[in-house]
Amino acid sequence: MDAASQQKILGYFIEEAKEHLETIEQGILDLGGAADDSEQMNELFRAAHSVKGGAAMLGYTSIQKTAHRLEDGFKIFKENKIPVDQQLESLFLSAYDILSALLDKLQSPYGLKDEDGKAMVKEAEPQFAELQSYLESLARGETPQPKASGSPATGTMGEQLRDYLRQMLAIFKQEATPENRQKLQKVCVALAKLDKETKAWQTILKAAHKAIANPAHSFNLLAPVVIKEIKTAGDHLDLGEPKKITLSPELKHLAIAKMPQILVPVDPSHAAKALSKAFSQKQIGQLVKILSSKK
């Protein structure tokens, strides 16, 4: 088979996989509905199974293994009456995020190198193991205690919110490692439990969870958007104003973005500082030339 034919087959796989990933993502975001709909659960299982099979055919072991772990999780879900909670949604989303990141890497200009795929799967192994263990416990009728990062058990809504935000700030000040991203995601899960009934609050935390998972986003980019969004939404909850909670365009873009994003302030001096952190001197020079040519 020539290179052109191989590239065409790879293109077919990527397009099909993207459709399957969309099915998986939507299913996880409505996991409670899927739990009560056997056909929807079958769709999730088939989507993961198809990605696994296609990846195995093309020799992308890391994608195959990750899809297989999701498939195993959906199989337990299919065969048992599993109560859905925020921790379970978070664990499924984390597994989905790994699969999505691998596919993004595959369709990047440099492709998915075997060693990179192995490293990503190895880093994610604790997440896969936690998902499997949590599902098996729920299937046995147990109620496992969610692993929250130093979660405060008492206090008013406002006090708990401030405690969690302080935790997030402390983590954001550290290096953007996969482990620290997982810690931030666990804080998001704990925050979501402060009000399980308000859909807009859940939407904010799910968007923050997804944005944090994207390795293309630096902590410098994420911190001001995520902290402000959660703080504003939390204040509305604390004041009994849940209808005022809305997902900002900034956080929404970070949650769905596949490429690095730069949020540039309106104020020119602040914009210059943001750009100087994001670009090298050479890149800034090129940017100036491009902007000058637009006059």
C-alpha positions as CSV (number, residue, x, y, z in Angstrom):
1,M,0.0,0.0,0.0
2,D,1.4,3.4,-0.9
3,A,1.8,6.4,1.4
4,A,-1.2,8.2,-0.1
5,S,-3.5,5.2,0.6
6,Q,-2.2,4.9,4.1
7,Q,-2.9,8.6,4.8
8,K,-6.4,8.3,3.4
9,I,-7.2,5.3,5.7
10,L,-5.8,7.3,8.6
11,G,-8.0,10.2,7.7
12,Y,-11.0,8.0,7.6
13,F,-10.2,6.6,11.1
14,I,-9.7,10.1,12.5
15,E,-13.0,11.4,11.2
16,E,-14.8,8.3,12.4
17,A,-13.1,8.4,15.8
18,K,-14.0,12.1,16.2
19,E,-17.7,11.2,15.7
20,H,-17.4,8.4,18.3
21,L,-15.7,10.7,20.8
22,E,-18.5,13.2,20.4
23,T,-21.0,10.4,21.2
24,I,-18.9,9.4,24.2
25,E,-18.6,12.9,25.5
26,Q,-22.3,13.7,25.3
27,G,-23.1,10.4,26.9
28,I,-20.8,11.0,29.8
29,L,-22.2,14.6,30.3
30,D,-25.7,12.9,30.5
31,L,-24.5,9.8,32.4
32,G,-27.7,9.8,34.5
33,G,-29.8,9.7,31.4
34,A,-27.7,6.9,29.9
35,A,-28.0,4.8,33.0
36,D,-31.8,4.7,32.4
37,D,-31.6,4.2,28.6
38,S,-30.1,0.8,27.5
39,E,-29.9,1.9,23.9
40,Q,-27.9,5.0,24.8
41,M,-25.6,2.9,26.9
42,N,-25.1,0.5,24.0
43,E,-24.2,3.5,21.8
44,L,-21.5,4.5,24.3
45,F,-20.2,0.9,24.4
46,R,-20.2,0.6,20.6
47,A,-18.4,4.0,20.2
48,A,-15.6,3.0,22.5
49,H,-15.4,-0.5,20.9
50,S,-15.2,1.0,17.3
51,V,-12.3,3.4,18.3
52,K,-10.5,0.4,19.9
53,G,-10.9,-1.7,16.8
54,G,-9.8,1.0,14.4
55,A,-6.8,1.9,16.5
56,A,-5.8,-1.8,16.8
57,M,-6.0,-2.2,13.0
58,L,-3.7,0.8,12.5
59,G,-1.3,-0.1,15.2
60,Y,-2.0,2.8,17.6
61,T,-1.7,0.8,20.8
62,S,-2.1,3.7,23.2
63,I,-5.4,4.7,21.6
64,Q,-6.5,1.1,21.6
65,K,-5.8,0.6,25.3
66,T,-7.4,3.8,26.3
67,A,-10.6,3.1,24.3
68,H,-10.6,-0.5,25.8
69,R,-10.5,0.9,29.4
70,L,-13.5,3.1,28.5
71,E,-15.2,0.1,26.9
72,D,-14.7,-1.9,30.1
73,G,-16.2,0.9,32.1
74,F,-19.3,1.1,29.9
75,K,-19.6,-2.7,30.0
76,I,-19.8,-2.7,33.8
77,F,-22.4,0.1,33.5
78,K,-24.4,-2.0,31.0
79,E,-24.5,-5.1,33.1
80,N,-25.3,-3.5,36.5
81,K,-27.6,-0.9,38.0
82,I,-25.1,1.8,38.7
83,P,-26.1,5.0,40.6
84,V,-24.5,8.0,38.9
85,D,-22.8,10.6,41.1
86,Q,-20.5,13.5,40.3
87,Q,-17.3,11.5,41.1
88,L,-18.3,8.8,38.6
89,E,-18.9,11.5,35.9
90,S,-15.5,13.1,36.7
91,L,-13.7,9.8,36.4
92,F,-15.3,9.0,33.1
93,L,-14.5,12.5,31.8
94,S,-10.9,12.1,32.8
95,A,-10.6,8.8,30.9
96,Y,-12.4,10.5,27.9
97,D,-9.9,13.4,28.1
98,I,-7.0,11.1,27.7
99,L,-8.5,9.5,24.6
100,S,-9.3,12.9,23.2
101,A,-5.7,14.1,23.8
102,L,-4.3,11.0,22.1
103,L,-6.5,11.7,19.0
104,D,-5.5,15.3,19.0
105,K,-1.9,14.2,19.0
106,L,-2.5,11.8,16.2
107,Q,-3.9,14.5,13.9
108,S,-1.3,17.0,14.8
109,P,1.5,17.9,12.2
110,Y,3.9,15.6,14.0
111,G,1.5,12.7,14.6
112,L,1.3,10.4,17.6
113,K,4.7,8.8,18.3
114,D,4.7,5.5,20.1
115,E,6.8,6.7,23.0
116,D,4.5,9.7,23.5
117,G,1.4,7.5,23.5
118,K,2.9,5.1,26.0
119,A,3.9,7.9,28.3
120,M,0.4,9.4,28.2
121,V,-1.2,6.1,29.0
122,K,1.2,5.4,31.8
123,E,0.5,8.7,33.4
124,A,-3.2,8.1,33.1
125,E,-3.1,4.6,34.6
126,P,-4.0,5.7,38.2
127,Q,-7.1,7.4,36.7
128,F,-8.2,4.3,34.8
129,A,-7.6,2.1,37.9
130,E,-9.7,4.5,40.1
131,L,-12.5,4.5,37.6
132,Q,-12.5,0.7,37.5
133,S,-12.4,0.4,41.2
134,Y,-15.2,3.0,41.7
135,L,-17.5,1.3,39.2
136,E,-16.9,-2.2,40.7
137,S,-17.7,-0.8,44.2
138,L,-20.9,0.8,43.0
139,A,-21.9,-2.4,41.2
140,R,-21.5,-4.3,44.5
141,G,-23.9,-1.8,46.1
142,E,-21.2,-0.1,48.1
143,T,-20.9,3.7,48.4
144,P,-17.2,4.4,48.1
145,Q,-15.9,7.6,49.6
146,P,-14.9,10.1,46.9
147,K,-11.2,11.1,47.0
148,A,-11.4,14.8,47.3
149,S,-8.3,16.9,47.8
150,G,-8.4,18.0,51.4
151,S,-12.1,18.7,51.1
152,P,-13.6,20.7,54.0
153,A,-16.5,18.8,55.5
154,T,-18.2,21.6,57.4
155,G,-19.0,25.3,57.1
156,T,-21.4,27.4,55.2
157,M,-21.5,27.4,51.4
158,G,-19.4,30.6,51.3
159,E,-16.8,29.2,53.7
160,Q,-16.5,25.9,51.8
161,L,-16.2,27.8,48.5
162,R,-13.4,30.0,49.8
163,D,-11.6,27.0,51.1
164,Y,-11.8,25.2,47.8
165,L,-10.7,28.3,45.9
166,R,-7.7,28.7,48.1
167,Q,-6.8,25.0,47.3
168,M,-7.1,25.7,43.6
169,L,-4.9,28.9,43.9
170,A,-2.2,27.0,45.7
171,I,-2.2,24.3,43.0
172,F,-2.3,26.8,40.2
173,K,0.9,28.3,41.6
174,Q,2.7,25.0,41.1
175,E,4.0,23.4,37.9
176,A,1.4,22.3,35.4
177,T,2.0,18.5,35.7
178,P,-0.6,15.8,35.0
179,E,-0.8,15.2,38.7
180,N,-1.6,18.8,39.5
181,R,-4.2,18.9,36.8
182,Q,-5.8,15.8,38.4
183,K,-5.8,17.6,41.8
184,L,-7.5,20.6,40.4
185,Q,-10.1,18.3,38.7
186,K,-10.8,16.6,42.1
187,V,-11.4,20.0,43.6
188,C,-13.9,20.7,40.8
189,V,-15.7,17.5,41.6
190,A,-15.9,18.5,45.3
191,L,-17.1,21.9,44.4
192,A,-19.9,20.5,42.2
193,K,-21.2,18.6,45.3
194,L,-21.9,21.8,47.1
195,D,-25.0,22.1,45.0
196,K,-26.0,19.0,43.0
197,E,-29.4,20.4,42.0
198,T,-28.4,23.6,40.1
199,K,-27.7,22.7,36.5
200,A,-25.9,25.9,35.7
201,W,-23.4,25.3,38.6
202,Q,-22.8,21.8,37.4
203,T,-22.2,23.2,33.9
204,I,-19.6,25.6,35.2
205,L,-17.7,22.9,37.1
206,K,-17.8,20.4,34.1
207,A,-16.4,23.1,31.8
208,A,-13.7,24.0,34.3
209,H,-12.9,20.2,34.7
210,K,-12.5,19.9,30.9
211,A,-10.5,23.1,30.4
212,I,-8.0,22.0,33.1
213,A,-7.5,18.6,31.4
214,N,-6.3,20.2,28.2
215,P,-2.5,20.1,28.3
216,A,-2.4,23.0,25.8
217,H,-3.6,25.4,28.4
218,S,-1.0,26.8,30.8
219,F,-1.9,27.4,34.5
220,N,-1.3,31.1,33.9
221,L,-4.0,31.0,31.3
222,L,-6.4,28.8,33.2
223,A,-6.2,30.3,36.8
224,P,-7.7,33.8,36.3
225,V,-10.6,32.4,34.1
226,V,-11.4,29.3,36.3
227,I,-11.1,31.1,39.6
228,K,-13.2,34.1,38.6
229,E,-15.9,31.9,37.0
230,I,-16.2,29.6,40.0
231,K,-16.1,32.5,42.5
232,T,-18.8,34.5,40.7
233,A,-21.1,31.4,40.3
234,G,-20.5,30.4,43.9
235,D,-21.4,33.9,45.2
236,H,-24.7,33.7,43.3
237,L,-25.4,30.3,44.9
238,D,-24.5,31.6,48.4
239,L,-26.9,34.6,47.8
240,G,-29.7,32.3,46.6
241,E,-29.4,33.6,43.0
242,P,-28.9,30.4,41.0
243,K,-30.6,31.9,37.9
244,K,-27.9,34.5,37.5
245,I,-25.2,31.8,37.0
246,T,-24.0,31.7,33.3
247,L,-21.1,30.1,31.5
248,S,-18.8,32.8,30.2
249,P,-17.5,32.6,26.6
250,E,-14.0,32.5,27.9
251,L,-14.4,29.4,30.0
252,K,-16.6,27.8,27.3
253,H,-13.8,28.3,24.7
254,L,-11.2,26.9,27.0
255,A,-13.4,23.8,27.6
256,I,-13.9,23.0,23.9
257,A,-10.6,24.3,22.5
258,K,-8.3,21.8,20.8
259,M,-5.4,24.3,20.4
260,P,-3.7,26.6,22.8
261,Q,-5.7,29.8,23.6
262,I,-4.6,33.3,24.5
263,L,-7.0,35.6,26.2
264,V,-5.9,39.1,25.5
265,P,-7.2,41.9,27.7
266,V,-8.7,45.0,26.1
267,D,-6.3,47.4,27.9
268,P,-3.3,47.8,25.5
269,S,-0.7,47.7,28.3
270,H,-2.2,44.5,29.8
271,A,-2.5,43.0,26.4
272,A,1.2,43.7,25.8
273,K,2.1,41.9,29.0
274,A,-0.1,38.9,28.1
275,L,1.5,38.6,24.6
276,S,5.0,39.0,25.9
277,K,4.5,36.0,28.2
278,A,3.0,33.9,25.4
279,F,5.4,34.7,22.5
280,S,9.1,35.0,22.0
281,Q,10.7,38.3,20.9
282,K,11.0,36.9,17.3
283,Q,7.3,36.0,17.3
284,I,6.3,39.4,18.7
285,G,8.3,41.0,15.9
286,Q,6.4,38.9,13.3
287,L,3.1,39.8,14.9
288,V,3.9,43.5,14.8
289,K,4.7,43.2,11.1
290,I,1.4,41.4,10.4
291,L,-0.6,44.0,12.4
292,S,1.3,46.9,10.6
293,S,0.4,45.4,7.2
294,K,-3.3,45.5,8.1
295,K,-3.4,49.3,8.4
